[in-house]
Amino acid sequence: MANTRAQIYDIIEKDSHNSITSKVYDVFMLIVIILSIVPLMFTVELPWFKAMDRATTIIFIVDYVLRWVTADLKLNKRGWSFIIYPITPMAIIDLMSILPGLNLLDPAFKIFRLSRVLRVFRLFKLLRYTDKVALFLNVIKKEKNVLLSVLVIAVFYIFLTALIMFNAEPRVNPETGVETFSTFFDALYWATVTLTTVGYGDLCPVTDLGRFISMLSSLFGVAIIALPSGVITASYLDELRAMKDEKNKKEEEEGETYGLK
């Protein structure tokens, strides 16, 4: 039984080894994930969508169960692994991917019937099979303190400029009679899109003071948005160099091993 679970773990875990069976399983799951989100690209319910959704849901359930029964091999916490696994991030994503399709299997599961939006969680399952996304997440984790500091500055600046604009601008445009910053949420929305230099134009100041505030907000917004971009880029390049060095070192070790043989 232990050997069987170990074999299953070697197949379903992407980084466990480089066997052909594991690679085939990864490709198969990638195809299943992509097929499962195809219905979200259409506004009509085609007959074969339901059958495809049922099939992909069953596959997701099997994958979830297999990962659960081999949780101790992944988490290395013995019996506690089976209790801890359901609350791990990827396990939660797997479960959220399954729930929308449960009502297709049995009417008794209609209590779990959720919106189409919840099916988007199936796309997050790709994180398990994509090295580049995993690399980016490692960069975010490595620079989380710096990025969190930038986020706090950005949130503070958004709130500050929104508060200033909300009290500087009239609630109604005196020339057109159209509402401008009628609520504080409108000011927060304006401050956010201005900070990110998007500026949709659907909400804008009408007074000279408001326009001056908008100019300053745009200038500072460029500086604040540029901070995390530079940090992420530098850390991303460092991670790529580290991966390349590790790969070269591994190839050299393998070459020395074969040379001895």
FENCORNOR-V264327 format. One record per residue. N is the residue number from 0. OMEGA is omega in degrees with one decimal (* if undefined). Layout:
n=[N/N]
omega=[OMEGA/OMEGA]
This chain:
n=[0/1/2/3/4/5/6/7/8/9/10/11/12/13/14/15/16/17/18/19/20/21/22/23/24/25/26/27/28/29/30/31/32/33/34/35/36/37/38/39/40/41/42/43/44/45/46/47/48/49/50/51/52/53/54/55/56/57/58/59/60/61/62/63/64/65/66/67/68/69/70/71/72/73/74/75/76/77/78/79/80/81/82/83/84/85/86/87/88/89/90/91/92/93/94/95/96/97/98/99/100/101/102/103/104/105/106/107/108/109/110/111/112/113/114/115/116/117/118/119/120/121/122/123/124/125/126/127/128/129/130/131/132/133/134/135/136/137/138/139/140/141/142/143/144/145/146/147/148/149/150/151/152/153/154/155/156/157/158/159/160/161/162/163/164/165/166/167/168/169/170/171/172/173/174/175/176/177/178/179/180/181/182/183/184/185/186/187/188/189/190/191/192/193/194/195/196/197/198/199/200/201/202/203/204/205/206/207/208/209/210/211/212/213/214/215/216/217/218/219/220/221/222/223/224/225/226/227/228/229/230/231/232/233/234/235/236/237/238/239/240/241/242/243/244/245/246/247/248/249/250/251/252/253/254/255/256/257/258/259/260]
omega=[179.7/178.8/179.2/178.4/177.7/177.6/177.5/179.9/179.2/-178.9/-171.9/-179.4/-173.9/-173.7/-176.8/174.6/-175.9/-178.9/178.8/-179.0/179.2/179.3/178.0/178.9/179.2/179.8/178.8/-179.4/176.4/179.0/179.8/179.8/179.6/178.4/-176.6/-179.4/178.7/179.4/179.6/-179.3/-178.2/177.9/179.2/178.3/177.5/-176.2/-176.1/176.2/-177.6/179.0/179.7/178.8/178.5/-178.9/-179.1/178.1/178.3/179.2/178.5/179.4/179.2/179.4/179.7/-179.5/179.3/179.1/179.5/-177.5/176.1/-176.0/-178.3/178.7/-179.3/-174.7/178.8/177.2/178.2/-176.2/178.9/-178.7/-177.9/176.6/-177.3/-172.2/-177.3/-179.3/173.6/-174.8/-177.4/177.8/177.4/176.9/178.2/-178.9/178.7/177.2/-177.6/-171.8/-178.6/-177.0/-176.3/-179.1/177.8/-177.4/-176.1/179.2/-179.3/-177.7/-178.0/176.9/-179.3/-175.8/-177.3/-176.4/177.1/-177.7/-178.5/179.4/177.4/178.5/179.2/178.8/179.5/176.9/177.9/179.9/-177.7/-173.2/-176.5/-179.1/-175.3/177.7/177.7/177.7/179.0/178.3/175.9/177.7/179.3/-179.7/-178.6/-176.3/-174.5/-178.8/179.1/-179.1/177.5/177.7/178.3/178.9/178.6/177.9/-178.3/179.7/178.4/-178.6/177.9/-179.4/-179.0/-179.0/177.5/179.8/179.2/-178.3/-178.6/-179.7/-179.5/-175.8/175.5/-179.7/-179.6/177.5/-176.6/-177.6/-175.6/-177.8/-179.9/178.5/177.6/179.8/-176.0/177.8/178.7/177.1/175.4/179.2/177.0/177.9/179.4/-178.2/-179.2/-178.3/176.9/178.9/-179.5/178.1/177.4/175.8/-177.8/178.6/179.4/178.8/-176.2/179.6/-177.9/179.0/178.7/178.2/179.6/179.0/177.3/176.5/179.1/178.2/179.5/-179.6/179.2/-179.7/178.7/179.1/178.1/-178.5/-177.5/179.8/-178.3/-177.8/-179.4/179.5/179.2/-179.5/-178.2/-179.3/-179.2/-179.4/179.2/178.3/177.0/179.6/178.6/177.5/179.7/178.2/179.9/178.3/179.3/178.5/178.6/178.8/179.2/179.3/178.1/178.9/178.2/178.8/177.5/179.5/179.1/179.7/176.7/179.1/*]
